[in-house]
Amino acid sequence: MNYSFNSRVRYSETGENGKLTLPGVLNYFQDCSSFHSEDLGVGIEYLNEHNRMWVLRSWKIVVDRYPYMGEQIKVGTWP
């Protein structure tokens, strides 16, 4: 199941060039996966109650272009 959300690049997520930083990209993906698990009912509360955790096995990130501050973006992940 794919999951995505729309957002806007914040000033605090940009580097000196006014573009989203690589750590900012990673934070968006982390947020997207967290939102996905919460919406499916297997988020933080569920994991704590069942003594479970999510483990990220790998990332595959290809950056064609870093978006500028204020730019609208769509973030998506899939298992």
C-alpha positions as CSV (number, residue, x, y, z in Angstrom):
1,M,0.0,0.0,0.0
2,N,1.4,3.4,-1.0
3,Y,1.1,6.5,1.2
4,S,1.7,10.1,0.5
5,F,1.0,13.6,1.9
6,N,1.4,17.2,0.6
7,S,3.5,19.8,2.4
8,R,5.5,22.9,1.8
9,V,9.3,23.4,2.4
10,R,9.9,25.4,5.5
11,Y,12.7,27.9,6.0
12,S,14.1,25.9,8.9
13,E,14.5,22.9,6.6
14,T,16.7,24.7,4.0
15,G,20.4,25.3,3.7
16,E,22.4,28.4,2.9
17,N,21.3,28.0,-0.8
18,G,17.6,28.2,0.1
19,K,16.9,24.6,-0.8
20,L,15.8,21.6,1.2
21,T,18.7,19.8,2.7
22,L,19.3,16.0,2.5
23,P,18.6,15.7,6.3
24,G,15.3,17.5,5.5
25,V,14.5,15.0,2.8
26,L,15.1,12.2,5.3
27,N,12.9,13.8,7.9
28,Y,10.0,14.1,5.4
29,F,10.3,10.3,4.6
30,Q,10.4,9.5,8.3
31,D,7.3,11.6,8.9
32,C,5.6,10.0,5.9
33,S,6.2,6.5,7.2
34,S,5.1,7.5,10.7
35,F,1.9,9.0,9.4
36,H,1.3,5.9,7.4
37,S,1.6,3.6,10.3
38,E,-0.5,5.9,12.5
39,D,-3.3,5.9,9.9
40,L,-3.2,2.1,9.7
41,G,-3.6,1.8,13.5
42,V,-0.1,0.4,14.1
43,G,1.6,3.6,15.2
44,I,3.6,4.5,18.4
45,E,0.8,3.7,20.9
46,Y,0.1,0.3,19.3
47,L,3.8,-0.6,19.2
48,N,4.3,0.4,22.8
49,E,1.3,-1.6,23.9
50,H,2.5,-4.7,22.1
51,N,6.2,-4.4,22.8
52,R,7.0,-4.0,19.1
53,M,8.9,-1.6,16.9
54,W,9.3,-0.7,13.3
55,V,12.8,-1.4,11.8
56,L,13.9,0.4,8.6
57,R,16.0,-2.0,6.5
58,S,17.2,0.4,3.8
59,W,16.7,3.6,2.0
60,K,16.8,4.1,-1.7
61,I,16.8,7.9,-2.3
62,V,17.5,9.5,-5.7
63,V,17.4,13.3,-5.6
64,D,16.9,14.9,-9.0
65,R,16.4,18.4,-7.6
66,Y,16.2,19.9,-4.2
67,P,13.1,22.0,-3.8
68,Y,13.3,25.7,-2.7
69,M,11.9,27.2,0.5
70,G,8.1,27.6,0.2
71,E,7.8,25.2,-2.6
72,Q,4.8,22.8,-2.5
73,I,5.9,19.1,-2.4
74,K,4.3,15.7,-2.3
75,V,6.1,13.1,-0.1
76,G,5.4,9.3,-0.6
77,T,6.7,6.0,0.6
78,W,5.8,2.4,-0.1
79,P,6.7,-0.9,1.5
